[in-house]
Amino acid sequence: MRQPKESSPLRSDAQRNRERILEAALAELTRCAEAPLSAIAKKAGVGQGTFYRNFPNRESLVLEVYRYEMQQVADAAAQLLATREPERALREWMGRLARFAMTKAGLADAIRQATSAPGSPAKPGPTPVVAAAELLLRAGEEAGVIRPGVSGDDFFLAIAGLWQIDPHEDWQPRATRLLDLVMDGLRVGAPGR
């Protein structure tokens, strides 16, 4: 009887290729929304066949980069909560979210291009990031440092001004002031204050 081939090394190899493509695409698309796919494949160190097996078209690549990056930001919430007090975890996560928003302006242009043509896929929503905000808000509420009842949707409405800041200017001081104001508002009415 023949032993089945082990497919784990191939899968991990394929996963590494996919991650290299996503990392290269993020860098190139952030720099230039119209970066050629061939340049992304070359920077990732993969052939055209490998590239197109993973991402059959520009739209699928751009949307996966967006999902991948949003998931990285979302995953940071639980990581921060594991090592910091809830209030500090929330504030640090807000800073990461701001850096993501400001440093990915080129990616936003690529997403608009990928989703604007008739019949294009819809832009994915920020669901993992809203869930991450909920996780942090609930932890802060349970610790008595965040006012009760603030939803993830409320939180994103409160920080919506972040996306109005010009990422090509010195955005950090302004983003810090805005996020500090939001944190001050989240603390008002907290039972532990």
Secondary structure, DSSP 8 states (H G I E B T S, - for coil): -------HHHHHHHHHHHHHHHHHHHHHHHH-TT--HHHHHHHHT--HHHHHHH-SSHHHHHHHHHHHHHHHHHHHHHHHHHHS-HHHHHHHHHHHHHHHHHHTHHHHHHHHHHHHSTT-------HHHHHHHHHHHHHHHHTTSS-TT--HHHHHHHTGGGGGS-TTS-HHHHHHHHHHHHHHHHHTT-TT-
